[in-house]
Amino acid sequence: MSSFFKKNVLTVVTSIFILTLVAIYHAEISSAINVKSYPGIHAVLEFFTISMGFSIFTYGWKTFTYTKSLQLLLLSYTFLTVGLIDLLHALSYHGMRFL
């Protein structure tokens, strides 16, 4: 087996394991999270995903000059669009009074 295949299998097995643990312990996890802190947690996760989308766009945009791959450029602009929509969602979320 190639190392690429081994890495993918390991990633899939690890993801399934983590999702299974979350499904089993969902009630305990939900009770540990305070409902009043939800907007704060939501904001942190939103801005993390926004920064990831912008990072992927920047990578694709900078790499285009070397690869000339239109597929990579299209994927990059897709992530930029999703990041901008996510940013607008984060800024307009009703429960976030501190923004």
PyMOL commands that set and color helices and strands:
alter all, ss='L'
color gray80, all
select helices_A, chain A and resi 3-24+26-32+35-67+70-92
alter helices_A, ss='H'
color red, helices_A
deselect
rebuild
show_as cartoon
